Amino acid sequence: MAAEYDDEVAVQFISNQLPAELKEKFATDDLYYILDVVCDFYEKRDWLSDDDDEKEAAELVKFVIKQAAKDGIGTFTEDEIRLILAAEDAYADTLDIS
């Protein structure tokens, strides 16, 4: 039986994966926000996409950056968001649900 996704554990896992300078930049609330925006991105696309993974990843990164700026959360770079998404993927891999 696969473990269930836990936002709190995911955020802690992501935080632990980030380089020190990004740990200072991304507060816990920022990481929760980003996870919520990722869910919004996939919900708008019915969770499944026919796009290739690279194209979808690029769209997701841009979506997160745009939403964060729009919502006044912060200004983030593509590389920063890619690191967070990679850490979230690594967390999902530990659950064998990705």
Sequence and secondary structure as in RCSB ss.txt:
>XXXX:A:sequence
MAAEYDDEVAVQFISNQLPAELKEKFATDDLYYILDVVCDFYEKRDWLSDDDDEKEAAELVKFVIKQAAKDGIGT
FTEDEIRLILAAEDAYADTLDIS
>XXXX:A:secstr
      HHHHHHHHHHHS HHHHHHS HHHHHHHHHHHHHHHHHTTT   S HHHHHHHHHHHHHHHHHHTTS  
  HHHHHHHHHHHHHHHHHHT  
